[in-house]
Amino acid sequence: MAKTIQVRVDDELKDSADSLFISLGLDTSTAVRMFLVASTQAGGIPFAITRHADRDAAIRESISFRKSGGKFLTAEHSLENARRAMKAGDESVL
């Protein structure tokens, strides 16, 4: 059984996000599902949340993560995982 999530955002943000996702070959609903799948797989938000982005620190952290054996999911892999889970009826990852 699918559940609905409703989120209120201003028109400009919605239009901007829609345009971005379309340029990536996605719709907004799929992008949100991908975020939810990545979050559950990561056990938290799948990106660093900071007040002031320190790109050098993020790059160093990413390099360290990869060197320790960590793997980054591409959008295609996340979508593939979500489709596989939906076909299998595994709603725990959606």
C-alpha atoms as one frame of an Amber mdcrd trajectory, in Angstrom:
protein
   0.000   0.000   0.000   1.399   3.378  -0.970   1.250   6.411   1.293   1.114
  10.028   0.207   3.493  12.718   1.440   2.536  16.357   0.975   5.084  19.134
   1.298   4.453  22.854   0.922   7.145  24.848  -0.864   7.049  28.217  -2.553
   6.335  28.358  -6.288   9.853  29.419  -7.247  11.503  26.508  -5.418   9.011
  24.006  -6.881   9.503  25.299 -10.434  13.281  25.304 -10.006  13.321  21.772
  -8.622  10.951  20.508 -11.327  13.207  21.964 -14.029  16.306  20.427 -12.480
  14.740  16.993 -12.120  13.345  17.071 -15.673  16.845  17.891 -16.934  18.019
  14.754 -15.105  15.263  12.642 -16.663  13.230  12.449 -13.443   9.992  13.804
 -12.104   9.831  15.393  -8.661   8.035  12.421  -7.086  10.770  10.050  -8.262
  13.484  12.404  -6.990  11.808  12.542  -3.563  11.490   8.738  -3.485  15.200
   8.488  -4.384  16.034  10.797  -1.476  13.949   8.648   0.896  15.597   5.432
  -0.344  19.091   6.948  -0.019  18.244   8.210   3.487  17.062   4.812   4.685
  20.099   3.116   3.156  22.455   5.661   4.741  20.663   5.561   8.089  20.350
   9.349   7.989  20.457  12.289   5.637  22.578  11.130   2.666  24.640  14.320
   2.560  26.363  16.584   5.030  24.228  19.295   6.583  26.259  22.316   7.546
  25.677  25.985   8.211  28.509  27.046   5.934  29.503  24.676   3.193  33.198
  23.911   3.312  33.790  22.355  -0.085  37.379  21.375   0.667  36.285  19.528
   3.814  33.467  17.813   1.883  35.921  16.729  -0.799  38.377  15.402   1.811
  35.538  13.561   3.565  34.384  12.037   0.258  37.907  10.893  -0.607  38.320
   9.354   2.834  34.925   7.645   2.517  35.881   6.092  -0.848  39.339   5.032
   0.398  37.685   3.238   3.332  35.571   1.210   0.887  32.450   3.348   0.862
  30.400   3.514  -2.321  28.335   6.384  -3.664  25.055   5.589  -5.366  24.363
   7.317  -8.643  20.847   8.529  -9.360  20.496   5.610 -11.770  21.526   3.070
  -9.105  19.114   4.587  -6.563  16.256   4.473  -9.047  17.162   0.909 -10.038
  17.175  -0.132  -6.359  13.791   1.521  -5.808  12.279  -0.198  -8.865  13.691
  -3.567  -7.783  12.237  -3.106  -4.285   8.842  -2.096  -5.693   8.746  -5.167
  -7.948   9.661  -7.356  -4.990   6.948  -5.708  -2.905   9.491  -4.498  -0.346
   7.886  -1.294   0.900  10.373  -0.945   3.750  12.840   0.849   1.458  10.286
   3.139  -0.170
